[in-house]
Amino acid sequence: MKVRKAVFPAAGLGTRFLPATKAQPKEMLPLVDKPMIQYVVEEAVASGLSEIIIVTGRGKRAIEDHFDAAFELEYYLNDRGKTEELAQIKTISELASVSYVRQKEPLGLGHAILCARALVGDEPFAVFLGDDIIGAAPSPCMRQLLDVAERYQAPVIAVERVPRERIHQYGVIAARPVEGRVHEILDLVEKPRPQEAPSDLAIIGRYVLPPELFEILGETPADRRGEIQLTDALRALRRRRPMYAVEFEGTRYDTGDKLGFLKATVEFALARPDLADEFRTYLKSLNL
């Protein structure tokens, strides 16, 4: 389970953030002054992954431009002596080796991952869903999963305990604990009703998966909406081999939701030394 490559499905239309996403990718919406997708790519790099594969679609050119070199901007910043800004910009294009593949039709998360098959090849890989931005300690969320995957030589997914009244929004696992925050997965259920959920352990957007998942995705029938669901493929994978889940240590921000996005913006701003004091003073002045 030595993993080098990370797949980022980023072909969605971002309809929950219209009209802001009419002409720009949702993944490029900023949290303070950094686009959401950059936080997730930085997590991948901090976890030791060196090859980034982003699955894009129409209207996503801004993502490619963001991780590319910007010669005119770099020349301008250098000419004006803006060394700090120049270093920030150069760091983005030097984060990792980034490749792109198109998902030509919106056929579901499973199909988006399947689009990366040729670039991943016959080796295990990580999957990051950009809506979940995770501030983790003492190590990045994906690093926690990779350590468990290497220890058990098995696929691993991230999970988090959520209130029963919100469990219908998630994929949920049935599991038995094996050590600390690690569980062996017995089954996976997509968005169950609260009274039917097998646990309160919800699947979060981080996965460490074997290459055989591509074969399974290729055989997975579409659902009633015509989409190939990753959860269906994971259930089939579980029937073939053991799978594990990790209750990661850290704080998750659901930036795919407007309220979650706003909460993340406030908390990320308060974590910034250059903004925290003035921003906190402003928030207090609102007398909320």
N, C-alpha and C positions, 0 to 999 in steps of 0.2 A: 504493500500500500504506500510506496514512496510516491508522493504526489508533487508534480511540478506545475501543472496547468490548472487554470481557473476559468470557468465559463460564467459569463454574466448575461442572462437574458435581458435585453433592453429594447425589445421591438414593440412593446405595448403602446397604445394610443394615448394613455394618460387622461382618459375622459373625466375622471373625478376632479381634475384640476383645470378643466376648461373654464374660461377661455385662455388662461395663461399658457396652456399647452397646445393651442391651436397652431402656432408657428415655431414652437421650440420643444425639444424633448423634455418630458417630465424629469428625466434623470439629470438635466442640467439646471433645474431650479436650485437656487443657492440656499444653503444653510449658513447664514451670516455672509461670508464672502467666498465660499467654496461650493461648487456644485455637488449635489448629493452623491453622484456616482464616484467622485474622487475619494470621498471618505471610505467607500467600500473597496475600491481598488487599493487604497493605502492599507486597509486591513489585510488584503491578500498578500501584499508585498511584505508587511510586517510578520505574516505567518510563514514566510519562507517560500512563497510561490513566485515563480519567475516568468511565467508565460500567461498572459491575459488574453482571453478570447471573448469578445463582446458580440452578442447576437443582436443585430440592429434591424431596422426596417425603414420604410420610406420616411423622410423628414428627420432623420437622425444624424445628419452630417455634422452637426455641431459637436457631437460626442467625439467623432474622429478628429475634428479640428482641435478639440481641447487637449487631447493627448499627443498631438503632433507638435513639432517644433514650429515656432512662430517667428520667422526670421526678421520681418519688418518690425514687429513689436520689440524683439530682443535688441535690434539695432537702435531703435528709438530710446529704450531704457538705458542702454549702455552709453549712448551719446549724451543723454541728460544726466548721467551720473547716478541714476537710480539703481544702485547696486543691490539693495535688499529686494526690490520688486523683481529685478532681473533674475536673481537667484531663485525666487519662488517660481517664476515662469519656467526656467530651465529645468527645475526639479520635476515638474509635471511630466515633461516629455521624456525624462530619463528614469521614471519610476520603474518601468518594466518593458518587456517586449510585448506589444499590443497588436493583436490581429482581429480582423472583423469578418463576419459572415452575415448574409442577409436571410431573414425569415420573410419569405415573400407573401405569405398569407398569415392572418392571425388565427392559428390553429391550436393554440393552447401552449401551456408551459412545457409539457412533455415534448411537443413538436419543436419548440424553440431550442431545447437542449439537443434534440436529435439533429438539428441543423449544424451543430458544432462537431459532429462525428468525425468528419475528415480531418479537422484540425487537431482534435484530441488524439486520434489514433487508438492503438491498442494499449492503453495505460490508464490507471486510475486518475480521477480528476475531481476537482472541487467545483461546487456550484454556489454562487452568491445571488440572492435576490435583493436588488437595490433598494426596495422599499424598507427593508429592515437595516437600519444603521445601528450598530452595536458598539457602545463604549464599554470595553471589557478590561478587567484587571484580575489577576496579575499579568495575563497574557491575552492576545486577541482571541475572539471567539473561535475563528477558524483554526488557530493554533491548538486550542483545547481539543477540537474535534480530530485534528490530524494526529495528535498524541495518542488518543484512544484508538483511532484506526490502525496506527502502527502497532500498538500493543496487542490488539485483538485480531489484526489482519482481517478486517471486516469493514463493510460499509457503515457509516455513522451519519446521523442527522442531529441537528440541534433542536432542543425542545425547551419550552418554558411553561410554567404553571400559570394558567389563566382562570379567572372567575367562571363559574359554571354558566352564568347568564351570557357570557361572550363566547362560549366554546363552539357555538354553531358557525362562527366565522373562520374556523381553522380546520386543518387536518389534525387528527388526534390519534395517539398511539395507545394500544394496549401493551403493557410491558410488565416485566418483573425486575426489581432492582438487583444488580450484581455487585456493585461497589460504589460507595460514595454517591456521586451524582451521575453515575452510569447505569443505564437500564438496557436489558435485552428486549428487543421489540418482538412482540407476539403477533401483532396485527396493526393495520393502519386503517382509519376510517376518515372519509372526507366530509367535513362539515356536518357532523351528527347533531341531532336535536339534544338539548341538554340532558334529558332523562335517558337518552340512549348512548351517551358518550362513555367509552370504556375507561376514561381517566380524565384528569384535568391537565394532562401534558400535551400541549399544543405544538405542532410542528412549526418551526421558525425557519427563515430563508437561508439556511446554511446546510450543505450536504457534502459528504465525501463518498464518492460512488465508484464502482468498478466499471471497466469498459463494456462488460456484458450487458449493462443497462441499455446500451444503444440497440442491441439485438431485441431486447424486450420491448423497448419503445416502438421499434419498427413493427412489432406484432400486436401492439396494444390497440384495440378498436377505439374509434372516436366515441365520445359521449353524445347525448342527445343534441348538444349544441354544436357538434362537429369538431370538438376539441379533443386532443390527446392529453390526458391528465397524468401528471407525474406520479400522483399518489397511486393510481392504478398500476403503473409500472413497478413502483416500489413494493406493492403487495405481491406481485409476481416474483420479484427478486427475493423477497423474504421467504417465499416457499422454496427457493433454491438453496439459500445459505443463511447463516445467522446475520442479523443486523442489530446495531446498537444505537442508543440515543444518549445524548449528553445534555443535562441541565447546565447550560453554560453559566459561568460567573460573569456578570456584567449587566449593563442597562441597555435595553432595546428601545429604540424609537421607531414607531410605525409611521414613517413619513409618506406612506401611500394614502394616508388618511389626513384630511385637512387639519383636524384638531391635533393629531399626532405631529404633523409637520410644524404647527405653531409651537407646540410644547418643545420640540427639538430645537427650534430656532432660539427660543428664550434660554433654554439650558445651555446650548452651545455658546451663546453670547455671554452668559454669566460665567462660563469657564474660561473666557478669554481675558488674560491680564490687562490688555489694552482697552477693554470695553467694560469689564465687570463693574467697577466702582460707579462710573457714571450711569450705566444702564440700571444697576440696582437702585440707585438714588431716584432715577426717573420712575421706575416701577413703584417704588414706595410713595412717590408724589401723587400717584393716581388714586390713592386711598381706596383700593379695590376691596 
